[in-house]
Amino acid sequence: MSDYNITLEKLKQYLSVVHSRDDQFIESLIQVAIEDVQNCIDRRFDDPTTWGNIALVDPSNNIPAPLEAAVKMVVDDLYHNRSTQFDKSLFDNKTFTRLFSPYRKMGV
């Protein structure tokens, strides 16, 4: 699976992580987050048959900025909230939803 130019370095900067102890963990979270966002929009980033016969990935292997931001938010949540969240009230993140909503497959 491609990382869509969402690199470990970009994520470490986003997470304000300066050490390398969690590099492997963060890299695994990138893949989980990419899959999660694709599931949320019910589309594959690189499959042109799911987005009006064009892929969401540009020639430089980048996805649209709102989707990249959504991936980063998922990684951030998974990184900083590693334990279960059952003891907390869970709410939908409206920013996350707004980022991926324009790309969501809406079928009848």
C-alpha positions as CSV (number, residue, x, y, z in Angstrom):
1,M,0.0,0.0,0.0
2,S,1.3,3.4,-0.9
3,D,1.8,6.0,1.8
4,Y,0.5,8.8,-0.5
5,N,3.5,11.0,0.6
6,I,2.3,10.9,4.2
7,T,5.8,10.3,5.6
8,L,7.1,9.4,9.0
9,E,8.8,12.8,9.1
10,K,5.6,14.7,8.3
11,L,3.8,12.8,11.0
12,K,6.5,13.2,13.6
13,Q,6.5,17.0,13.0
14,Y,2.6,17.0,13.2
15,L,2.8,15.0,16.5
16,S,5.7,17.1,17.8
17,V,7.7,13.9,18.3
18,V,11.5,14.5,18.3
19,H,12.7,11.0,19.3
20,S,12.9,7.9,17.3
21,R,11.5,5.4,19.9
22,D,8.1,5.4,18.3
23,D,9.0,5.5,14.7
24,Q,7.8,1.9,13.9
25,F,4.6,2.5,15.8
26,I,3.9,5.8,14.0
27,E,4.6,4.1,10.6
28,S,2.0,1.4,11.5
29,L,-0.5,4.1,12.5
30,I,-0.1,5.8,9.1
31,Q,-1.3,2.7,7.3
32,V,-4.2,2.2,9.8
33,A,-5.2,5.9,9.3
34,I,-5.1,5.7,5.5
35,E,-7.3,2.6,5.6
36,D,-9.7,4.3,8.1
37,V,-10.1,7.4,6.0
38,Q,-10.7,5.3,2.8
39,N,-13.3,3.4,4.7
40,C,-14.9,6.6,5.9
41,I,-15.3,7.9,2.4
42,D,-16.1,4.5,1.0
43,R,-13.5,5.0,-1.7
44,R,-9.9,3.9,-2.4
45,F,-7.6,6.9,-3.0
46,D,-5.9,5.3,-6.1
47,D,-9.0,3.6,-7.7
48,P,-10.4,5.7,-10.5
49,T,-13.6,3.7,-10.7
50,T,-14.7,5.1,-7.3
51,W,-14.4,8.8,-8.0
52,G,-15.9,9.7,-11.3
53,N,-13.3,7.8,-13.2
54,I,-10.4,9.8,-11.8
55,A,-8.1,8.8,-9.0
56,L,-7.8,11.1,-5.9
57,V,-4.1,10.7,-6.1
58,D,-2.2,13.3,-8.2
59,P,0.8,12.5,-10.4
60,S,3.1,13.2,-7.4
61,N,1.3,10.5,-5.3
62,N,-0.4,13.1,-3.1
63,I,-4.0,12.9,-1.9
64,P,-6.1,16.1,-1.5
65,A,-5.0,18.2,1.5
66,P,-8.3,17.7,3.4
67,L,-7.8,13.9,3.2
68,E,-4.2,14.2,4.3
69,A,-5.3,16.3,7.2
70,A,-7.9,13.6,8.1
71,V,-5.2,10.9,8.0
72,K,-3.0,13.0,10.3
73,M,-5.9,13.5,12.7
74,V,-6.5,9.8,12.9
75,V,-2.8,9.1,13.6
76,D,-2.8,11.8,16.2
77,D,-5.8,10.3,18.0
78,L,-4.4,6.8,17.8
79,Y,-0.9,7.9,19.0
80,H,-2.1,10.1,21.9
81,N,-5.0,7.9,23.0
82,R,-3.4,4.4,22.9
83,S,-5.6,3.0,25.7
84,T,-9.3,2.2,25.4
85,Q,-11.7,5.1,25.6
86,F,-14.6,3.4,27.2
87,D,-14.3,5.4,30.4
88,K,-14.7,8.7,28.4
89,S,-17.6,10.2,26.6
90,L,-17.1,9.7,22.9
91,F,-18.0,12.4,20.4
92,D,-17.8,12.6,16.6
93,N,-15.0,14.9,15.6
94,K,-16.8,17.5,13.4
95,T,-13.5,18.7,11.9
96,F,-12.6,15.2,10.8
97,T,-16.0,14.7,9.3
98,R,-15.9,18.0,7.4
99,L,-12.4,17.1,5.9
100,F,-13.5,13.9,4.3
101,S,-17.2,14.6,3.6
102,P,-16.7,16.2,0.1
103,Y,-14.9,13.0,-1.0
104,R,-17.4,10.6,0.5
105,K,-19.2,8.2,-1.9
106,M,-22.9,8.8,-1.6
107,G,-24.9,6.2,-3.3
108,V,-28.6,5.3,-3.3
